[in-house]
Amino acid sequence: MRYKTIAIITTLLGVISSACADLISVGVVQGPFQHPDGLHQTWRIIARFDNADDRIMAVVGLPNEEYNTINFEASSNLYNHGAWDNLSILEDFPTAGPLGGLEWDSYITIGATEFPHNIMFTPNFLGDWWGGPPPIMVIFGDQWEESDGAWLFFGAPPLVGQFDSIDDNETIDVVIAQFTLLKGSSFTFSANVAWIPTVGDYVITPFETKVIPAPATMTLLALSLFIYPCRKRQTKHS
């Protein structure tokens, strides 16, 4: 069994931090910015915390059966902004703002919703990058999976309170992905959130989310399946 993804994350971040109480759920909400063509629907994947002083590290795929791989499957292709589509790995991350990106684009993230951001992949994400350039783009199409990699906040893990995405909500909501697809599309997205409670070692929490079209009305039902117990991994010291 391999743990190189977690080893990379803890090495890059230099964190050691156990209890599992403050990450409440991971769910789907409609994005605040929708494509003006009226043909697409934007969804955000939100990690909900109830303590603003928790810290979020990464979204992780693991080969251990207790956890999830990072897996995305949809009934249509993700929408990617034409100015960047197939041209740059920047397409995988938030580009709205100074880079001329669009607020309704598809991307993965840790809190940030526009450029600049501080998010990166582990080198082995969807393939080994050592000795060569990264792929042009990895978050596209209707299916992708990573069994031993992650996207992470590069640097000291930030407080979740700085990323609260929904005003006047009882929880602290951190965006970890945004997906735009044709209206009426379904998708399933599963992974694990690596985070640090205010006291203790870091925790890895599996989740699965789904959006399913309702046949009678073609409206979309967003489901949050947060059915796994929280698990933790403790960093060993020499």
Secondary structure, 3 states (H helix, E strand, C coil): CCCHHHHHHHHHHCCCCCCCCCEEEEEEEECCCCCCCCCEEEEEEEEEECCCCCEEEEEEECCCCCCCCEEEEECCCCCCCCCCCCCCHHHHCCCECCCCECCCCCEECCCCCCCCCCEEECCCCCCCCCCCCCCCCCCCCCEEEECCEEEEECCCCCEHHHHCCCCCCCCEEEEEEEEEEECCCCEEEEEEEEEECCCCCCEEEEEEEEEEECCCCCCEEEEEECCCCCEECCCCCC
